[in-house]
Amino acid sequence: MFTTRTLATLAAATALALSLAACSGAADADSGSGEIDAATATSLSAFGDLAALEDAARAEGGLNVIALPRDWANYGAVLDAFATKYPEIAITEASPDASSAEEILAADNLVGQDTAPDVFDLGLAVALSSTDRFAPYQVAGWAEIPDALKEASGLYTGDYGGYMAVGYDPDAVPAPTELRDLLGAEYKGKVAINGDPTQAGAAFAAVGLATVQNGGDVSDFQAGIDFFDELNQAGNFVKVDPTPATIASGETPVVFDWDYLNVGYGTSLAGERNWEVVVFPGTGYAGYYNQAINKDAPHPAAARLWQEFLYSDEGQNLWLAGGARPVRAEAMEAAGTIDADLLAALPAAPAETVVPSEAESTAGAALLGAKWAAAVQ
C-alpha cells in the first residue's frame, strides 16, 4: 500500500482540484415531482438506499464505458462481475485502447447522444484539466478514501494504483537489481516501455522513474530523458509497444510498466513464459487512476451504480486480483474485508515514493515534447 509520505505528495498534486469543491453543489435534488433526478444526485442518499439506485439503473437499462481494456488491472473481470450482478443493464464497451484524452474528446463529440460515455477512467493530469465535464458524486465508502486521492466534492476519485516497475523474462535476461543494470550488454535490444511518453501515461511514468532513480526529481525529467538516451545509445532500447503477444514472442523480454500490468502479463502468459516483476529499491514512482461521471451521461443512475460497485469491497478486491492497489485497501484491511492473500502477493513497495504535481506533470510533458524524439531516434 502507499505510505503516508506518498499520500502527502499526492495531496500536493490535488491541491488545485480541492479548491473546486466550492464550485460544486453539495445538495442532492429531485425533479420537483418527488422523483429523484439521477443526473443531480451527489451521493447514495439521494436515492434513499442502494436498492433504489439499483432499480433506477435497471430502468435505464444501459451503461456506456470507454477506454477500459479487459487486460488492464483486471477490468475484464470487473466488467463481467457487474454484468453478472446486473444482467438487466447492457454494457457498451467503446474504444478499449483509447487514451484518457480521447475519452474526454469522445464525450465532447457525442454530447446529447445516447452513445456518449457515462463514466471515465482517467489519469490525474487529464482529470485535473477536465473537471467541467464531470458530475460530483461521493460513493458510500467515501470516508474511507484518503483525502489526498479524491476531489473534495467527488468530481473525480482515485480508485486503483500502483508503482512503476520492470517486468522481465528470467530465461532471457539476468534479474535486474537496479535501474542501471539495464544498460548492460545482456539487455541489448530487449528493453521496452508501454507507449510514447509524450502521449501515454505509463510511458511518461517510466521516464519519471528513470528520473528519480538517477538522482533527479519530478520537477525536471532531464535525468530520465538522459537515461533513455543512454539506453538507446547502448542499443538496449527497443521501440516496440509491449503486449502479451510481444512478450510471448520474446520481442520485448524487459518492460517498464505499472506493477499491476506487469503482474497481469505474467498471469496471462502462465505456462508459456516465465515473467518476474521488480520494483527497484530507492525512490519509487507511483500513480492512481481516477473514476469520474460524465455530467451529460445518458444513463446517470447506471453511472452512479457503476461507481458504487467499483468502490465496494467486491470491486476493490477485483482490482487487487489484477495486481493493483485499491484505494480503500487500508480501511478494508482494518475491517478484515480485503483478500489478505492477494494483498500479500503484491510486489514489495519502496520506502519512499513520489508522484508529480499538476505543475510538475505539465513541465515534464513540455520537456518530453521538446527532447524525447531526439533522445531516442
Phi, psi and omega per residue, in radians:
M1 nan 2.797 3.108
F2 -1.216 2.576 -3.131
T3 -1.518 2.958 3.073
T4 -1.023 -0.645 3.120
R5 -1.066 -0.691 3.110
T6 -1.079 -0.800 -3.102
L7 -1.114 -0.623 3.106
A8 -1.121 -0.693 3.113
T9 -1.173 -0.732 3.107
L10 -1.105 -0.551 3.122
A11 -1.071 -0.674 3.100
A12 -1.120 -0.646 -3.125
A13 -1.185 -0.440 -3.090
T14 -1.849 0.171 -3.077
A15 -1.029 -0.749 3.133
L16 -1.087 -0.745 -3.092
A17 -1.125 -0.620 -3.111
L18 -1.104 -0.493 -3.135
S19 -1.242 -0.238 -3.123
L20 -1.336 -0.229 -3.057
A21 -0.999 -0.638 -3.093
A22 -1.154 -0.319 -3.117
C23 -1.556 -0.103 -3.051
S24 -1.892 2.369 3.105
G25 -1.201 2.391 -3.100
A26 -1.666 -0.279 -3.023
A27 -1.610 2.415 3.010
D28 -1.322 2.712 -3.082
A29 -2.313 2.748 2.976
D30 -1.994 3.114 -3.027
S31 -1.438 -0.023 -3.086
G32 1.696 -0.202 3.134
S33 -1.884 0.123 -3.098
G34 1.621 -0.166 3.106
E35 -1.619 2.447 -3.124
I36 -1.277 2.314 2.994
D37 -1.552 1.775 -3.054
A38 -0.993 -0.547 -3.083
A39 -1.163 -0.320 3.132
T40 -1.875 -0.019 -3.102
A41 -1.215 2.201 -3.123
T42 -1.854 -0.007 3.055
S43 -2.871 2.988 -3.131
L44 -1.084 -0.486 -3.099
S45 -1.080 -0.410 3.112
A46 -1.090 -0.529 -3.124
F47 -1.619 -0.280 -3.096
G48 1.819 -0.936 3.091
D49 -2.815 3.084 -3.089
L50 -1.096 -0.675 -3.122
A51 -1.045 -0.682 3.126
A52 -1.191 -0.678 3.065
L53 -1.122 -0.738 3.112
E54 -1.042 -0.735 3.116
D55 -1.092 -0.740 -3.137
A56 -1.127 -0.701 3.135
A57 -1.198 -0.698 3.098
R58 -1.083 -0.656 3.131
A59 -1.116 -0.597 3.091
E60 -1.233 -0.674 3.003
G61 1.409 0.063 -3.108
G62 -2.679 2.804 3.054
L63 -2.581 2.159 3.122
N64 -1.789 2.062 3.075
V65 -2.007 2.790 -3.101
I66 -2.545 2.563 3.045
A67 1.059 0.771 3.113
L68 -2.112 1.463 3.096
P69 -1.083 2.374 -3.075
R70 -1.196 -0.347 3.111
D71 -1.715 0.249 3.128
W72 -1.783 1.979 3.033
A73 0.959 0.492 3.090
N74 1.333 0.411 -3.109
Y75 -1.069 -0.539 3.102
G76 -1.026 -0.819 3.124
A77 -1.172 -0.630 3.125
V78 -1.111 -0.844 3.137
L79 -1.089 -0.743 -3.124
D80 -1.170 -0.664 3.133
A81 -1.137 -0.713 3.101
F82 -1.133 -0.758 -3.130
A83 -1.120 -0.645 3.113
T84 -1.201 -0.688 -3.127
K85 -1.255 -0.600 -3.092
Y86 -2.242 1.245 -3.068
P87 -1.143 -0.297 3.132
E88 -1.348 -0.189 -3.110
I89 -1.826 1.891 -3.121
A90 -1.378 2.156 3.131
I91 -1.617 2.207 3.017
T92 -1.827 2.055 -3.104
E93 -1.765 1.895 -3.111
A94 -1.805 2.501 2.967
S95 0.706 1.138 -3.054
P96 -1.056 -0.446 -3.103
D97 -1.719 0.220 3.133
A98 -1.215 2.717 3.080
S99 -1.484 2.974 3.084
S100 -1.026 -0.763 -3.140
A101 -1.092 -0.637 3.139
E102 -1.236 -0.472 3.033
E103 -1.066 -0.820 -3.123
I104 -1.152 -0.711 3.111
L105 -1.056 -0.725 3.122
A106 -1.084 -0.743 3.123
A107 -1.083 -0.704 3.122
D108 -1.146 -0.729 -3.091
N109 -1.260 -0.476 -3.042
L110 -1.870 0.220 -3.098
V111 -0.972 2.323 -3.135
G112 1.507 -0.111 -3.133
Q113 -1.781 2.670 -3.100
D114 -1.325 -0.057 3.088
T115 -1.704 -0.004 3.137
A116 -1.111 2.612 3.097
P117 -1.137 2.445 3.065
D118 -1.482 -0.558 -3.019
V119 -2.435 2.817 3.131
F120 -2.240 2.635 2.937
D121 -2.177 2.007 -2.883
L122 -2.352 2.578 2.907
G123 -1.231 2.805 -3.023
L124 -1.075 -0.745 -3.074
A125 -1.047 -0.771 3.133
V126 -1.231 -0.671 3.105
A127 -1.037 -0.792 -3.117
L128 -1.090 -0.599 -3.074
S129 -1.570 0.019 -3.013
S130 -2.232 0.343 -3.024
T131 -1.091 -0.398 3.135
D132 -1.252 -0.147 3.089
R133 -1.661 -0.064 -2.970
F134 -1.835 2.666 3.001
A135 -1.804 2.233 -3.134
P136 -1.172 2.379 3.092
Y137 -2.708 2.285 3.116
Q138 -1.947 2.039 -3.105
V139 -1.221 2.935 -3.087
A140 -1.041 -0.577 3.139
G141 -1.576 0.374 -3.045
W142 -0.906 -0.786 -3.059
A143 -1.135 -0.337 -3.110
E144 -1.612 0.015 3.103
I145 -1.686 2.149 -3.122
P146 -0.922 2.426 -3.107
D147 -0.980 -0.596 -3.098
A148 -1.209 -0.211 -3.078
L149 -1.950 0.358 3.114
K150 -2.620 2.552 2.992
E151 -1.321 2.396 -2.883
A152 -1.003 -0.572 -3.121
S153 -1.617 -0.158 -3.112
G154 1.679 0.307 3.089
L155 -1.063 -0.675 2.976
Y156 -2.615 2.709 -3.051
T157 -2.510 2.284 3.027
G158 -1.053 2.515 -3.057
D159 -2.239 -0.881 -3.135
Y160 -2.523 2.673 -3.102
G161 -2.781 -2.994 -3.127
G162 -3.122 -2.951 -3.104
Y163 -1.969 2.547 3.003
M164 -1.175 2.264 -3.021
A165 -2.404 3.033 3.046
V166 -2.099 2.171 3.008
G167 -1.754 2.580 -3.097
Y168 -2.682 2.696 3.073
D169 -1.585 1.919 -3.072
P170 -1.189 -0.234 3.086
D171 -1.509 -0.172 -3.105
A172 -1.912 -0.505 -3.093
V173 -2.472 2.734 3.023
P174 -1.209 2.712 -3.136
A175 -1.174 2.091 3.085
P176 -1.323 2.403 3.124
T177 -1.905 -0.246 3.049
E178 -2.636 2.833 -3.024
L179 -0.988 -0.764 -3.020
R180 -1.252 -0.185 2.989
D181 -1.009 -0.515 -3.061
L182 -1.206 -0.158 3.086
L183 -1.455 -0.129 -3.087
G184 -1.254 2.791 -3.091
A185 -1.096 -0.396 -3.125
E186 -1.173 -0.276 -3.071
Y187 -1.875 0.289 -3.073
K188 -1.064 2.192 3.120
G189 1.150 0.484 -2.993
K190 -2.221 -0.160 -2.970
V191 -1.833 2.180 -3.097
A192 -2.215 2.761 2.993
I193 -2.135 2.783 -3.024
N194 -1.509 1.414 3.069
G195 1.818 -2.942 3.120
D196 -1.735 2.147 -3.071
P197 -1.144 -0.218 3.039
T198 -1.429 -0.117 -3.084
Q199 -2.297 -0.542 -2.990
A200 -1.953 2.324 -3.088
G201 -1.100 -0.686 -3.124
A202 -1.157 -0.697 3.118
A203 -1.206 -0.682 3.053
F204 -0.992 -0.762 -3.133
A205 -1.172 -0.551 3.090
A206 -1.085 -0.729 3.089
V207 -1.197 -0.634 3.071
G208 -1.071 -0.761 3.099
L209 -1.078 -0.790 3.118
A210 -1.068 -0.580 3.111
T211 -1.100 -0.949 -3.057
V212 -1.285 -0.449 3.110
Q213 -1.345 -0.273 3.132
N214 -1.908 0.458 3.019
G215 1.513 0.003 3.100
G216 -1.552 -3.031 3.021
D217 -2.412 2.936 -2.971
V218 -1.263 -0.018 3.038
S219 -1.403 -0.208 -3.099
D220 -2.651 1.875 -3.073
F221 -1.426 0.158 -3.047
Q222 -1.035 -0.686 -3.138
A223 -1.083 -0.619 3.113
G224 -1.246 -0.707 3.081
I225 -1.091 -0.719 3.123
D226 -1.090 -0.661 3.132
F227 -1.108 -0.791 -3.122
F228 -1.241 -0.498 2.989
D229 -1.067 -0.809 3.134
E230 -1.130 -0.713 3.120
L231 -1.094 -0.699 3.122
N232 -1.196 -0.755 3.125
Q233 -1.083 -0.540 3.117
A234 -1.339 -0.153 -3.115
G235 1.414 0.249 -3.073
N236 -1.623 -0.377 -3.071
F237 -1.477 2.159 3.120
V238 -1.909 2.230 -3.039
K239 -1.569 1.127 3.112
V240 -2.282 2.252 3.072
D241 -1.237 2.101 -3.063
P242 -1.278 2.509 3.039
T243 -2.494 2.938 3.032
P244 -0.946 -0.596 -3.139
A245 -1.180 -0.731 3.141
T246 -1.239 -0.526 3.069
I247 -1.234 -0.769 -3.134
A248 -1.082 -0.628 -3.117
S249 -1.377 -0.206 -3.099
G250 1.525 0.088 -3.100
E251 -1.249 -0.562 -3.134
T252 -2.279 1.334 -3.081
P253 -1.371 -0.097 3.069
V254 -2.359 2.194 -3.009
V255 -2.372 2.169 2.921
F256 -1.390 2.168 3.077
D257 -2.908 2.975 3.053
W258 -1.006 2.533 -3.069
D259 -1.008 -0.665 -3.105
Y260 -1.215 -0.536 3.081
L261 -1.282 -0.680 3.071
N262 -1.122 -0.698 3.054
V263 -1.061 -0.703 3.126
G264 -1.103 -0.653 3.078
Y265 -1.026 -0.782 -3.135
G266 -1.089 -0.705 3.134
T267 -1.124 -0.780 -3.085
S268 -1.225 -0.403 -3.094
L269 -1.824 0.191 -3.131
A270 -0.973 2.278 -3.114
G271 1.526 -0.207 -3.137
E272 -1.959 -0.747 3.107
R273 -2.454 2.461 2.931
N274 -1.383 2.465 -3.090
W275 -2.576 2.120 3.135
E276 -1.956 2.727 -3.123
V277 -2.256 2.331 3.104
V278 -2.259 2.318 2.928
V279 -1.786 1.979 -2.996
F280 -1.114 2.538 3.036
P281 -1.139 2.933 -3.051
G282 1.623 -2.705 -3.099
T283 -1.303 2.264 3.110
G284 -1.757 2.863 3.132
Y285 -2.139 2.129 -3.038
A286 -2.173 2.854 3.081
G287 -2.883 2.617 3.049
Y288 -2.000 2.590 2.947
Y289 -1.706 2.613 -2.957
N290 -2.031 2.499 3.043
Q291 -1.722 2.536 3.078
A292 -2.641 2.725 3.117
I293 -1.860 2.322 3.068
N294 -1.151 2.191 -3.137
K295 -1.099 -0.377 3.113
D296 -1.871 0.485 -3.097
A297 -0.981 2.253 3.090
P298 -1.218 -0.315 3.111
H299 -2.234 1.277 -3.006
P300 -1.142 -0.572 3.094
A301 -1.246 -0.763 3.110
A302 -1.097 -0.633 3.098
A303 -1.056 -0.730 -3.136
R304 -1.278 -0.598 3.068
L305 -1.158 -0.664 3.072
W306 -1.024 -0.775 3.105
Q307 -1.070 -0.791 3.140
E308 -1.045 -0.683 3.132
F309 -1.161 -0.783 -3.101
L310 -1.069 -0.604 -3.086
Y311 -1.693 0.050 3.049
S312 -1.285 2.918 3.081
D313 -0.998 -0.711 3.135
E314 -1.072 -0.862 -3.127
G315 -1.110 -0.745 -3.129
Q316 -1.128 -0.665 3.088
N317 -1.220 -0.455 3.053
L318 -1.195 -0.653 3.014
W319 -1.058 -0.770 -3.122
L320 -1.059 -0.671 3.097
A321 -1.116 -0.404 3.079
G322 -1.590 0.107 3.105
G323 1.524 0.055 3.125
A324 -1.607 2.784 3.134
R325 -1.691 1.924 -3.104
P326 -1.220 2.558 -3.028
V327 -1.165 -0.472 3.133
R328 -1.640 0.284 -3.021
A329 -0.980 -0.774 -3.075
E330 -1.101 -0.802 -3.141
A331 -1.165 -0.669 3.138
M332 -1.197 -0.642 3.096
E333 -1.107 -0.734 3.122
A334 -1.130 -0.603 -3.109
A335 -1.494 -0.160 -3.127
G336 1.353 0.348 -3.108
T337 -1.801 -0.043 3.117
I338 -1.521 2.643 3.076
D339 -1.337 1.782 -3.013
A340 -1.117 -0.607 -3.140
D341 -1.170 -0.746 3.107
L342 -1.153 -0.677 3.129
L343 -1.097 -0.737 -3.132
A344 -1.197 -0.407 -3.099
A345 -1.431 -0.136 3.133
L346 -1.117 2.564 3.055
P347 -1.004 2.563 3.131
A348 -1.031 2.420 -3.110
A349 -1.666 2.563 3.090
P350 -1.192 2.690 -3.121
A351 -1.223 -0.539 -3.136
E352 -2.119 2.339 -3.073
T353 -2.348 2.515 3.070
V354 -2.176 2.635 3.020
V355 -2.406 2.241 -3.107
P356 -1.221 2.546 3.033
S357 -1.315 3.061 3.098
E358 -1.028 -0.796 -3.118
A359 -1.119 -0.697 3.134
E360 -1.192 -0.676 3.091
S361 -1.105 -0.728 3.130
T362 -1.112 -0.752 3.127
A363 -1.149 -0.702 3.112
G364 -1.100 -0.739 3.130
A365 -1.117 -0.686 3.130
A366 -1.148 -0.734 3.141
L367 -1.151 -0.738 3.115
L368 -1.116 -0.700 3.115
G369 -1.047 -0.599 -3.113
A370 -1.458 -0.537 -2.934
K371 -2.139 -0.290 -3.002
W372 -1.112 -0.856 -3.059
A373 -1.006 -0.745 -3.141
A374 -1.188 -0.566 -3.088
A375 -1.209 -0.529 -3.036
V376 -2.086 0.283 -3.119
Q377 -1.199 nan nan
